[in-house]
């Protein structure tokens, strides 16, 4: 699959949608450098996923109090709904293309998105490093009376790794066990009692698991980080690499005279984030970040409907009931562990005037990303570091 060409996929989706020609709002027309050995359309898909990630985060933040932690995997959500696109038509297909920013890819026809998703998945979930794990798995669970198009089954299995289950009896326990197994038991009992009933016809599940060790041990001698302070934007941005270098954690900390909501959450888009990330330089930094564990659970339906995805939830095509994801993250001196279905870490014991100071003693934004193509794997807000 990773070396396949478009003609190698049994690609005959139910319907094909061609996006309008005008570039979507917020895209730059300036030529940009594509990372080495990267398919241009995979690069565009990664950016599309990034735009969706930040849009969805903004929508989610509107429904949360400023005192709430937030954590989610936008790539997990995008992957799951890309699978639904295989069977969508008309306005439903158009809404999926628009909300998930798939219509921003220059290859305008919707059927080609699946091919480039296959390439992106191969790139993201290849083995990174002996001490780094990044695993994704997908599955469709269908009511036994449904007749599924053979092409749909072939594409979803070949591209997304799904395997169709035709019998939903006892599905809640089966699905929960599958999610638990795929996330190293980090997520359990995703579907509570009563979440499936006689009206349930289709359950779509995507899960992502990440575990990484820091590239450099945290001690007073390792003080070099990619870092930048942006006084006009009132934010400090710092990046910590995991072993293998291509997966990193980015922390975005507002100045003391501003709030995270004011300077980040209300207007952060991919253009601004890219500017911040590209502007970082190797810098001597006195880093003070708390150990933290954040966990979040949410219903996706209301947020996606507010973004324009409305028809999908009222069609017979897609189950509307099971759209709740649980996302936990734990960060320590050794590294991080995160999963999704949809003390003090300190460098430097005292302030050194020759170093910048990054003191995360107030709410901050975090990103876990594949840095070579800026693929946003996880995004979150840390307000209470040791959330139960």
C-alpha positions in Angstrom: 0.0 0.0 0.0 2.8 2.4 0.9 4.3 2.1 -2.6 0.9 1.9 -4.4 -0.2 4.2 -7.2 -3.8 5.5 -7.6 -4.6 2.9 -10.2 -3.7 0.1 -7.7 -6.6 1.0 -5.4 -10.0 -0.6 -6.1 -11.3 2.9 -6.1 -14.9 3.1 -7.1 -16.7 5.2 -4.4 -20.4 5.6 -4.5 -20.2 9.2 -5.6 -17.5 11.7 -6.6 -17.4 15.3 -5.7 -15.3 17.9 -7.4 -14.3 20.9 -5.3 -14.8 24.4 -6.6 -11.7 26.1 -8.1 -11.2 29.1 -5.8 -8.7 28.5 -3.1 -10.2 28.1 0.4 -10.1 31.1 2.8 -6.8 31.5 4.6 -4.6 29.7 2.1 -1.6 31.5 0.8 -0.9 31.7 -2.9 2.8 32.2 -2.4 5.0 29.2 -3.5 6.2 27.2 -0.6 8.9 24.6 -0.1 7.6 21.1 0.1 9.6 18.8 2.5 12.0 16.5 0.8 10.7 13.1 -0.4 7.1 14.3 0.2 4.3 13.8 -2.3 2.8 17.3 -2.9 -0.7 16.1 -2.3 0.3 14.4 0.9 1.7 17.7 2.0 -1.5 19.4 1.1 -3.6 16.8 3.0 -1.4 17.2 6.1 -2.1 21.0 5.9 -5.8 20.3 5.4 -5.8 18.1 8.5 -4.0 20.9 10.4 -6.6 23.5 9.4 -9.4 21.2 10.5 -7.5 20.5 13.8 -7.3 24.1 14.7 -10.9 24.9 13.6 -12.3 22.0 15.6 -10.2 23.0 18.6 -11.6 26.5 18.5 -15.1 25.1 18.3 -14.4 22.8 21.2 -12.9 25.6 23.3 -16.1 27.5 22.9 -18.0 24.8 24.7 -15.5 24.5 27.6 -14.9 26.7 30.6 -11.5 28.4 30.8 -10.7 26.2 33.8 -11.1 23.0 31.8 -8.3 20.8 30.3 -8.7 19.9 26.7 -7.0 17.0 24.8 -7.9 15.4 21.5 -6.4 13.7 18.4 -7.6 15.6 15.3 -5.9 13.2 13.0 -8.0 10.4 14.5 -11.2 12.3 13.9 -10.2 13.2 10.3 -9.3 9.6 9.5 -12.5 8.2 10.9 -14.7 10.6 8.9 -12.6 10.1 5.7 -13.9 6.5 5.9 -17.5 7.8 6.0 -16.8 9.7 2.8 -16.5 6.5 0.8 -20.3 6.0 1.0 -21.5 9.6 1.0 -23.1 11.5 -1.8 -24.5 14.9 -2.8 -24.7 17.5 0.0 -23.4 15.1 2.6 -20.2 14.4 0.6 -19.8 18.1 0.0 -20.1 18.9 3.7 -17.5 16.3 4.6 -15.1 17.7 2.0 -15.6 21.2 3.3 -15.6 20.7 7.1 -12.5 18.5 7.0 -10.8 20.8 4.5 -10.4 18.0 2.0 -11.6 20.4 -0.7 -8.4 22.4 -0.3 -6.3 19.7 -2.0 -5.4 20.6 -5.5 -6.4 17.2 -6.7 -10.1 18.3 -6.5 -12.0 15.0 -6.9 -13.0 13.4 -3.6 -12.0 9.8 -4.7 -8.3 10.8 -4.8 -8.4 11.9 -1.1 -8.3 8.2 -0.1 -5.2 7.5 -2.1 -3.3 10.4 -0.5 -4.7 9.4 3.0 -3.1 6.0 2.4 0.2 7.7 1.7 -0.1 10.0 4.7 -0.9 7.1 7.0 2.1 5.1 5.8 4.3 8.1 6.5 2.9 8.8 9.9 2.7 5.3 11.3 5.9 3.8 10.1 8.3 2.7 12.9 9.8 5.9 14.2 12.4 4.8 16.8 12.9 1.9 19.2 11.7 4.0 22.1 8.8 5.7 20.1 5.5 4.0 19.3 2.8 5.5 17.1 0.0 3.2 16.2 -3.3 3.7 14.4 -6.1 1.2 13.9 -9.6 1.5 12.4 -12.7 -0.7 12.2 -16.3 -0.7 11.1 -18.9 -2.6 13.0 -22.1 -3.0 11.0 -25.6 -4.4 11.7 -25.9 -7.9 10.2 -28.8 -7.1 7.9 -26.9 -4.3 6.1 -25.5 -5.0 2.6 -22.2 -3.3 2.2 -20.9 -2.4 -1.2 -17.8 -4.6 -2.0 -15.8 -1.6 -3.1 -16.5 0.1 0.2 -15.2 -2.9 2.1 -12.1 -3.2 -0.1 -11.2 0.5 0.1 -11.8 0.9 3.8 -9.7 -2.2 4.5 -6.9 -1.4 2.1 -6.6 2.3 2.8 -7.6 2.6 6.5 -6.9 -0.9 7.8 -10.6 -1.5 8.7 -12.2 -4.9 8.9 -16.0 -5.0 8.7 -17.9 -6.8 11.4 -21.4 -7.8 10.3 -22.9 -8.9 13.6 -23.4 -6.1 16.2 -24.8 -8.4 18.9 -22.6 -8.0 21.9 -21.0 -5.2 20.0 -20.4 -2.8 22.9 -18.1 -5.3 24.7 -16.4 -6.3 21.5 -15.8 -2.7 20.5 -14.6 -1.7 24.0 -12.2 -4.7 24.1 -10.9 -3.8 20.6 -10.2 -0.2 21.6 -8.6 -1.2 24.9 -6.3 -3.6 23.1 -5.3 -1.1 20.4 -4.4 1.5 23.0 -2.4 -0.7 25.3 -5.3 -0.7 27.7 -5.1 3.1 28.1 -8.7 3.6 27.0 -11.3 1.3 28.4 -15.1 1.2 28.4 -15.5 3.8 25.7 -19.1 2.8 25.0 -21.1 3.0 28.3 -24.1 0.7 28.9 -27.0 1.8 26.8 -25.0 3.5 24.1 -26.0 0.8 21.5 -29.6 -0.2 21.0 -31.9 -1.7 18.3 -31.6 1.5 16.1 -27.8 1.1 15.9 -26.8 0.2 12.3 -23.2 1.2 12.1 -20.3 2.0 14.4 -17.1 3.5 13.1 -14.0 3.5 15.3 -10.6 5.0 14.9 -8.0 4.7 17.6 -4.5 6.2 17.8 -1.8 5.4 20.4 1.5 7.2 21.0 4.3 6.6 23.5 7.6 8.4 23.2 10.8 9.0 25.2 12.4 12.5 25.2 15.4 12.7 22.9 17.4 14.4 25.7 17.2 13.7 29.4 15.9 16.5 31.5 18.7 17.9 33.7 20.5 21.2 34.3 23.0 20.6 31.5 20.6 20.1 28.7 19.1 23.5 28.0 19.1 23.7 24.2 15.6 23.9 22.7 14.0 25.3 19.6 12.3 28.4 21.1 11.0 31.8 20.2 9.3 34.7 22.0 6.8 36.7 19.9 6.2 40.0 21.7 3.6 41.2 19.3 1.6 38.0 19.7 2.4 37.8 23.4 3.4 34.1 23.3 6.5 31.9 23.9 6.8 28.9 21.7 9.1 26.0 22.6 9.6 22.5 21.1 10.8 19.3 22.7 11.8 16.4 20.5 11.2 12.8 21.2 13.7 10.1 20.2 13.8 9.9 16.5 13.4 13.6 16.0 10.4 13.6 13.7 7.8 13.6 16.5 7.9 16.6 18.8 5.9 18.3 21.5 5.3 22.1 21.1 4.3 24.2 24.0 2.6 27.6 23.5 2.6 29.8 26.6 0.9 33.2 26.8 2.6 36.2 28.4 1.6 37.0 32.0 -0.4 40.0 30.9 -2.6 37.9 28.5 -4.7 34.8 28.6 -4.5 31.7 26.5 -8.0 32.4 25.2 -7.1 35.9 24.1 -3.8 35.4 22.4 -4.1 31.8 21.1 -7.5 30.1 21.1 -9.6 32.9 19.6 -7.7 33.3 16.4 -5.0 30.6 16.0 -5.0 29.3 12.4 -2.5 27.3 10.4 -0.8 30.3 8.9 0.0 31.8 12.3 1.0 28.5 13.8 3.3 27.8 10.9 4.9 31.2 11.3 5.5 30.5 15.0 7.0 27.1 14.3 9.2 28.2 11.5 10.5 31.1 13.6 11.9 29.0 16.4 15.7 28.7 16.8 18.1 26.7 19.0 18.2 28.7 22.3 19.5 28.4 25.8 16.3 28.0 27.9 15.6 27.5 31.6 12.6 25.3 31.2 10.1 24.7 34.0 7.1 22.5 33.0 5.0 20.5 35.5 4.4 16.9 35.2 0.9 16.6 33.9 -1.9 14.2 33.0 -4.9 15.6 31.1 -7.9 13.6 30.0 -10.9 14.7 28.0 -14.1 13.2 26.8 -16.5 14.8 24.3 -19.3 14.3 21.9 -18.2 15.1 18.4 -21.6 15.5 16.9 -22.5 19.0 18.2 -19.1 20.5 17.4 -19.1 19.1 13.8 -22.7 20.2 13.2 -21.7 23.7 14.3 -18.9 23.6 11.7 -21.4 22.6 8.9 -21.5 18.8 9.0 -25.3 18.4 9.4 -26.7 16.0 6.8 -24.5 13.1 7.9 -26.1 12.8 11.3 -29.6 12.6 9.9 -29.0 10.1 7.1 -29.4 6.4 7.3 -25.8 6.1 6.2 -24.1 7.0 9.4 -24.6 6.1 13.1 -25.1 9.3 15.1 -25.0 7.7 18.5 -21.4 6.7 19.0 -19.5 9.9 18.5 -17.8 10.3 21.9 -14.0 10.1 22.2 -11.8 9.8 25.2 -8.3 11.2 25.1 -5.7 10.8 27.9 -2.2 12.2 27.9 0.5 11.8 30.5 3.9 13.7 30.4 6.8 13.0 32.8 10.6 13.5 32.8 11.0 10.3 30.7 8.5 11.1 28.0 4.8 11.0 27.1 2.1 8.5 26.6 -1.1 9.4 24.8 -4.1 7.5 23.4 -7.3 8.4 21.7 -10.3 6.5 20.4 -11.8 9.0 18.2 6.6 16.5 40.7 8.1 19.0 38.2 10.0 18.5 35.0 12.6 21.2 35.2 15.8 22.1 33.3 17.9 24.3 35.5 17.5 24.8 39.2 18.0 28.5 39.2 17.4 31.4 36.9 20.4 32.1 34.6 20.5 35.6 33.1 22.1 34.1 29.9 19.1 32.0 29.3 15.5 32.6 28.2 13.0 31.5 30.8 10.0 29.3 30.0 8.0 28.9 33.2 4.7 27.1 32.5 2.9 28.1 35.8 -0.2 29.1 33.9 -2.5 27.6 31.2 -0.7 26.6 28.0 -1.4 25.0 24.7 0.4 21.8 23.6 0.8 20.1 20.3 2.3 16.7 19.5 3.2 16.7 15.8 5.2 14.9 13.1 7.5 17.8 12.4 8.7 17.1 8.9 5.2 17.7 7.5 3.7 19.4 10.5 1.0 16.8 10.9 -0.9 17.5 14.1 -1.4 14.3 16.0 -2.7 15.7 19.3 -3.7 19.1 20.5 -4.6 20.2 24.0 -4.9 22.8 26.7 -3.3 22.3 30.1 -5.0 24.3 32.9 -4.9 21.8 35.8 -1.7 19.7 35.4 -2.7 16.8 37.6 -6.2 16.2 36.5 -7.7 13.1 38.0 
